[in-house]
Amino acid sequence: LTLTNSATAEAMIHNIVFIERGKQEQVSQAGLAAGKENGFLPEDSEYIVAASDLAYPGETVDLMFTAPENPGTYQFICTYPGHTAMKGILIVN
């Protein structure tokens, strides 16, 4: 997966974090507690399937991961502070 951050505003820093469905609040809060020095990602979260590094404006980051073995619907979110509305769905068949 390639995440291209085409933003130009300094505050538009993003990542993409695939999580167990319904765990957005827990992962977002843990990411906030982890802080910028940890990419707003908790070190060990049972709810995170895969996560990218932060992509600063104008940067591109690549993420390679194996989709979950269990079919289902997984969420993806951005854990950068204030970006909780940025989310989507990954469907694993």
MARBA-3410 file (N, C-alpha, C, O; in Angstrom, 1 decimal):
93
0.9,-1.2,0.0,0.0,0.0,0.0,0.9,1.2,0.0,1.9,1.3,0.8 ~ 0.6,2.2,-0.8,1.3,3.4,-0.9,0.4,4.6,-0.4,-0.7,4.8,-0.9 ~ 0.9,5.3,0.6,0.2,6.5,1.1,0.9,7.7,0.6,2.0,8.0,1.0 ~ 0.3,8.5,-0.2,0.9,9.8,-0.7,0.1,10.9,-0.1,-1.1,11.1,-0.2 ~ 0.9,11.7,0.6,0.3,12.9,1.3,0.6,14.1,0.4,1.7,14.6,0.4
-0.5,14.5,-0.3,-0.3,15.6,-1.3,-0.6,17.0,-0.7,-0.7,18.0,-1.4 ~ -0.9,17.0,0.6,-1.2,18.2,1.3,0.0,19.2,1.3,1.2,18.7,1.1 ~ -0.2,20.4,1.5,0.9,21.4,1.5,0.9,22.1,2.9,1.9,22.7,3.3 ~ -0.2,22.0,3.7,-0.2,22.7,5.0,0.5,21.8,6.0,0.4,20.6,6.0 ~ 1.3,22.5,6.8,2.2,21.8,7.8,1.4,20.8,8.7,1.9,19.8,9.1
0.2,21.2,9.1,-0.6,20.4,10.0,-1.2,19.2,9.4,-1.7,18.3,10.2 ~ -1.1,19.0,8.1,-1.7,17.8,7.5,-0.7,16.6,7.4,-0.3,16.2,6.3 ~ -0.5,16.1,8.6,0.4,14.9,8.7,-0.6,13.7,8.9,-1.5,13.8,9.7 ~ -0.3,12.6,8.2,-1.2,11.5,8.2,-0.5,10.2,8.4,0.7,10.1,8.1 ~ -1.2,9.2,8.8,-0.8,7.8,8.7,-2.0,7.0,8.4,-3.1,7.5,8.3
-1.8,5.7,8.1,-3.0,4.8,7.9,-2.8,3.6,8.8,-1.7,3.0,8.8 ~ -3.8,3.4,9.7,-3.7,2.3,10.7,-4.9,1.4,10.5,-6.1,1.9,10.7 ~ -4.7,0.2,10.2,-5.7,-0.8,10.1,-6.0,-1.4,11.4,-5.0,-1.9,12.1 ~ -7.2,-1.4,11.8,-7.6,-1.9,13.2,-8.8,-2.8,13.2,-9.5,-2.9,12.2 ~ -8.9,-3.5,14.3,-10.1,-4.3,14.5,-11.4,-3.4,14.5,-11.3,-2.3,15.1
-12.4,-3.8,13.9,-13.6,-3.0,13.8,-14.1,-2.6,15.2,-14.2,-3.5,16.0 ~ -14.5,-1.4,15.3,-15.1,-0.9,16.6,-14.1,-0.5,17.6,-14.4,-0.2,18.8 ~ -12.8,-0.5,17.3,-11.8,-0.2,18.3,-11.1,1.2,18.0,-10.0,1.4,18.5 ~ -11.7,2.0,17.2,-11.2,3.3,16.9,-10.9,4.2,18.1,-9.8,4.8,18.2 ~ -11.8,4.3,19.0,-11.6,5.1,20.2,-10.4,4.6,21.0,-9.5,5.4,21.4
-10.3,3.3,21.3,-9.1,2.8,22.0,-7.8,3.1,21.3,-6.8,3.5,22.0 ~ -7.7,2.8,20.0,-6.5,3.0,19.3,-6.1,4.5,19.2,-5.0,4.8,19.3 ~ -7.1,5.3,18.9,-6.9,6.8,18.9,-6.3,7.3,20.2,-5.4,8.1,20.2 ~ -6.9,6.9,21.3,-6.5,7.4,22.6,-5.1,6.9,22.9,-4.2,7.6,23.5 ~ -4.8,5.6,22.6,-3.5,5.0,22.8,-2.4,5.7,22.0,-1.3,5.9,22.4
-2.8,6.0,20.7,-1.9,6.7,19.8,-1.6,8.1,20.3,-0.4,8.6,20.3 ~ -2.6,8.8,20.8,-2.4,10.1,21.4,-1.4,10.1,22.6,-0.5,10.9,22.7 ~ -1.6,9.1,23.5,-0.7,8.9,24.6,0.7,8.5,24.2,1.7,8.9,24.8 ~ 0.8,7.8,23.1,2.2,7.4,22.6,3.0,8.6,22.1,4.2,8.6,22.2 ~ 2.3,9.6,21.6,2.9,10.9,21.2,3.6,10.8,19.8,3.7,9.8,19.2
4.0,12.0,19.4,4.6,12.2,18.1,5.9,11.4,18.0,6.2,10.9,16.9 ~ 6.7,11.3,19.0,8.0,10.6,19.0,7.8,9.1,18.6,8.7,8.4,18.2 ~ 6.5,8.6,18.8,6.2,7.2,18.4,5.2,7.1,17.3,4.6,6.1,17.1 ~ 5.1,8.2,16.5,4.3,8.2,15.3,2.8,8.2,15.7,2.0,7.8,14.8 ~ 2.4,8.5,16.9,1.1,8.5,17.4,0.5,7.0,17.3,-0.7,6.8,17.0
1.4,6.1,17.5,1.0,4.6,17.5,1.5,4.0,18.8,2.6,4.2,19.2 ~ 0.6,3.3,19.5,1.0,2.6,20.7,1.9,1.5,20.3,1.8,0.9,19.2 ~ 2.9,1.2,21.2,3.9,0.1,20.9,3.3,-1.2,20.6,3.6,-1.9,19.7 ~ 2.4,-1.6,21.5,1.8,-2.9,21.4,0.3,-2.8,21.6,-0.2,-2.7,22.7 ~ -0.5,-2.9,20.5,-1.9,-2.9,20.6,-2.5,-4.1,20.0,-2.2,-4.4,18.8
-3.3,-4.8,20.7,-3.9,-6.0,20.1,-4.9,-5.7,19.0,-5.4,-6.6,18.3 ~ -5.3,-4.4,18.9,-6.3,-4.0,18.0,-5.8,-3.6,16.6,-6.5,-3.4,15.7 ~ -4.4,-3.3,16.6,-3.8,-2.9,15.3,-3.4,-4.0,14.5,-2.7,-4.9,14.9 ~ -3.9,-4.0,13.2,-3.5,-5.1,12.2,-2.2,-4.7,11.5,-1.4,-5.5,11.4 ~ -2.1,-3.4,11.1,-1.0,-2.9,10.4,-1.0,-1.4,10.5,-2.1,-0.8,10.6
0.1,-0.7,10.4,0.2,0.7,10.5,1.4,1.3,9.7,2.4,0.7,9.6 ~ 1.2,2.4,9.0,2.2,3.1,8.3,3.0,4.1,9.2,2.5,4.4,10.3 ~ 4.1,4.5,8.7,4.8,5.6,9.4,4.0,6.9,9.1,3.1,6.9,8.2 ~ 4.3,8.0,9.8,3.7,9.2,9.5,4.1,9.7,8.1,5.3,9.6,7.7 ~ 3.2,10.3,7.3,3.6,10.9,6.0,3.3,12.4,6.2,2.2,12.9,6.3
4.4,13.1,6.1,4.4,14.6,6.2,4.0,15.1,4.9,4.1,14.5,3.8 ~ 3.5,16.4,4.8,3.1,17.0,3.5,4.2,16.8,2.5,5.3,17.1,2.7 ~ 3.7,16.3,1.3,4.6,16.1,0.2,5.4,14.7,0.2,6.1,14.4,-0.7 ~ 5.2,14.0,1.3,5.9,12.7,1.4,5.0,11.5,1.0,3.8,11.6,1.0 ~ 5.6,10.4,0.7,5.0,9.2,0.3,5.6,8.1,1.2,6.8,8.0,1.4
4.8,7.3,1.8,5.2,6.1,2.6,4.6,4.8,2.1,3.5,4.8,1.7 ~ 5.4,3.8,2.1,4.9,2.5,1.7,4.6,1.6,2.9,5.4,1.7,3.9 ~ 3.6,0.8,2.8,3.3,-0.2,3.9,3.0,-1.5,3.3,2.1,-1.7,2.4 ~ 3.8,-2.5,3.7,3.5,-3.9,3.2,3.0,-4.7,4.4,3.6,-4.6,5.5 ~ 1.9,-5.4,4.2,1.4,-6.2,5.3,0.6,-7.3,4.7,0.1,-7.3,3.6
0.4,-8.3,5.5,-0.5,-9.5,5.1,-1.9,-9.2,5.7,-2.0,-9.0,6.9 ~ -2.8,-9.3,4.8,-4.2,-9.1,5.3,-4.6,-10.2,6.4,-4.0,-11.3,6.3 ~ -5.4,-9.8,7.3,-5.8,-10.8,8.3,-6.4,-12.1,7.6,-7.0,-12.1,6.6 ~ -6.1,-13.2,8.3,-6.6,-14.5,7.8,-8.1,-14.7,7.9,-8.7,-15.3,7.1 ~ -8.6,-14.1,8.9,-10.1,-14.2,9.1,-10.8,-13.2,8.2,-10.6,-12.0,8.3
-11.7,-13.7,7.4,-12.5,-12.8,6.6,-13.3,-11.9,7.5,-13.7,-12.2,8.6 ~ -13.6,-10.7,7.0,-14.4,-9.7,7.8,-14.1,-8.3,7.3,-13.4,-8.0,6.4 ~ -14.7,-7.4,8.1,-14.6,-6.0,7.8,-13.6,-5.4,8.9,-13.9,-5.5,10.1 ~ -12.6,-4.7,8.4,-11.7,-4.0,9.3,-11.7,-2.5,9.0,-12.0,-2.1,7.9 ~ -11.4,-1.7,10.0,-11.4,-0.3,9.8,-10.0,0.2,9.5,-9.0,-0.5,9.9
-9.9,1.3,8.9,-8.6,2.0,8.9,-8.9,3.5,9.3,-9.9,4.1,8.9 ~ -7.9,4.0,10.0,-8.0,5.4,10.6,-6.7,6.1,10.5,-5.6,5.5,10.1 ~ -6.7,7.4,10.7,-5.5,8.2,10.9,-5.4,8.5,12.3,-6.4,9.0,12.9 ~ -4.3,8.2,13.0,-4.2,8.5,14.4,-3.5,9.8,14.8,-3.3,10.1,15.9 ~ -3.2,10.6,13.7,-2.7,11.9,14.0,-3.8,12.7,14.8,-4.9,12.7,14.4
-3.4,13.5,15.8,-4.4,14.2,16.6,-5.3,15.1,15.8,-4.8,15.9,14.9 ~ -6.6,15.0,16.0,-7.6,15.8,15.3,-8.1,15.2,14.0,-8.9,15.8,13.4 ~ -7.5,14.1,13.7,-7.9,13.4,12.4,-8.8,12.2,12.6,-8.9,11.4,11.7 ~ -9.6,12.2,13.6,-10.4,11.0,13.9,-11.6,10.8,12.9,-12.1,9.7,12.8 ~ -11.9,11.8,12.1,-12.9,11.7,11.1,-12.4,11.0,9.8,-13.2,10.6,9.0
-11.1,10.8,9.7,-10.5,10.2,8.6,-10.5,8.7,8.8,-9.7,8.2,9.7 ~ -11.3,8.0,8.1,-11.5,6.6,8.3,-12.1,5.9,7.1,-12.6,6.6,6.3 ~ -12.0,4.6,7.1,-12.5,3.8,6.0,-12.6,2.3,6.4,-12.4,2.0,7.5 ~ -12.9,1.5,5.4,-13.1,0.1,5.6,-12.3,-0.7,4.7,-12.1,-0.4,3.5 ~ -11.7,-1.8,5.2,-11.0,-2.8,4.5,-11.8,-4.1,4.6,-12.1,-4.6,5.7
-12.2,-4.7,3.4,-12.9,-5.9,3.5,-12.0,-7.0,3.1,-11.4,-7.0,2.0 ~ -11.9,-8.0,3.9,-11.1,-9.2,3.7,-12.1,-10.4,3.4,-12.9,-10.7,4.2 ~ -12.0,-10.9,2.2,-12.8,-12.1,1.8,-12.2,-13.4,2.1,-12.7,-14.4,1.8
END
